[in-house]
């Protein structure tokens, strides 16, 4: 359902929903779930806007093991460079092959015509917009209730339960 990019955004949303949202109490010590959601979504939107300006690592776990990729922007769209397998640096021959792939991508993108570059970047932007709409719709598609708190990294995090919102109609078939 989600592309690699939207899986990352989904993880960001889940982390935002659970991590470090403080000072959101309705009365007494009972947190206001709608305030938690609003602040979390604001943080997620800010992260989404900033994402193209940052490189990051992504881990793909499969039955065969784990591959770690460095996602970096090259000439206006991301490139996923394999940097580790099963949490170990690449063997020298594999590293050399990945370096060659990276150089080839840079060369190819720098040699694109203006139309080719615009088309590639447009496709990337469309994919980002699509993923963003899916994540935004999660807040509309579910009702959230507070389950409790639990440790997350070095903080205490709220644990929310999401149940499908009765009567919710997605704006598109994909949402």
JOGIGI-V774207 format. One record per residue. N is the residue number from 1. RES is the residue in one letter. SS is DSSP state (H for helix, E for strand, C for the rest). OMEGA is omega as a letter, one per 30 degrees, with the letter a starting at -180 (none if undefined). Layout:
BEGIN
N;RES;SS;OMEGA / N;RES;SS;OMEGA
END
This chain:
BEGIN
1;X;C;a / 2;X;C;l / 3;X;C;l / 4;X;H;l / 5;X;H;a / 6;X;H;l / 7;X;H;l / 8;X;H;l / 9;X;H;l / 10;X;H;l / 11;X;H;l / 12;X;H;a / 13;X;H;l / 14;X;H;l / 15;X;H;l / 16;X;H;a / 17;X;H;a / 18;X;H;a / 19;X;C;l / 20;X;C;l / 21;X;C;a / 22;X;C;l / 23;X;C;a / 24;X;C;a / 25;X;E;l / 26;X;E;l / 27;X;E;a / 28;X;C;a / 29;X;C;a / 30;X;E;a / 31;X;E;l / 32;X;C;a / 33;X;H;l / 34;X;H;l / 35;X;H;l / 36;X;H;a / 37;X;H;a / 38;X;H;l / 39;X;H;l / 40;X;H;l / 41;X;H;l / 42;X;H;l / 43;X;H;l / 44;X;H;l / 45;X;H;l / 46;X;H;l / 47;X;H;a / 48;X;H;l / 49;X;H;a / 50;X;H;a / 51;X;H;a / 52;X;H;a / 53;X;H;a / 54;X;C;l / 55;X;C;l / 56;X;E;l / 57;X;E;l / 58;X;E;l / 59;X;E;l / 60;X;E;l / 61;X;E;l / 62;X;E;l / 63;X;C;a / 64;X;C;a / 65;X;E;a / 66;X;E;l / 67;X;E;l / 68;X;E;a / 69;X;E;l / 70;X;E;l / 71;X;E;a / 72;X;E;l / 73;X;E;l / 74;X;E;l / 75;X;C;l / 76;X;C;l / 77;X;E;a / 78;X;E;l / 79;X;E;l / 80;X;E;a / 81;X;E;l / 82;X;E;a / 83;X;E;l / 84;X;E;l / 85;X;E;a / 86;X;C;l / 87;X;C;l / 88;X;E;l / 89;X;E;a / 90;X;C;l / 91;X;C;a / 92;X;H;a / 93;X;H;l / 94;X;H;l / 95;X;H;l / 96;X;H;l / 97;X;H;l / 98;X;H;l / 99;X;H;l / 100;X;H;l / 101;X;H;a / 102;X;H;l / 103;X;H;l / 104;X;H;l / 105;X;H;l / 106;X;H;a / 107;X;H;a / 108;X;H;a / 109;X;H;l / 110;X;H;a / 111;X;C;a / 112;X;C;l / 113;X;C;l / 114;X;H;l / 115;X;H;l / 116;X;H;l / 117;X;H;l / 118;X;H;l / 119;X;H;l / 120;X;H;a / 121;X;H;l / 122;X;H;l / 123;X;H;l / 124;X;H;l / 125;X;H;l / 126;X;H;l / 127;X;H;l / 128;X;H;l / 129;X;H;l / 130;X;H;a / 131;X;H;a / 132;X;H;l / 133;X;H;l / 134;X;H;a / 135;X;H;l / 136;X;H;a / 137;X;H;l / 138;X;H;a / 139;X;H;l / 140;X;H;a / 141;X;H;a / 142;X;E;l / 143;X;E;a / 144;X;E;l / 145;X;E;a / 146;X;E;l / 147;X;E;a / 148;X;E;l / 149;X;E;l / 150;X;E;l / 151;X;E;l / 152;X;E;a / 153;X;C;a / 154;X;C;a / 155;X;E;l / 156;X;E;a / 157;X;E;l / 158;X;E;l / 159;X;E;a / 160;X;E;l / 161;X;E;l / 162;X;E;l / 163;X;E;a / 164;X;E;a / 165;X;C;l / 166;X;C;l / 167;X;C;l / 168;X;C;l / 169;X;C;a / 170;X;C;a / 171;X;C;l / 172;X;C;l / 173;X;C;a / 174;X;C;a / 175;X;C;none
END
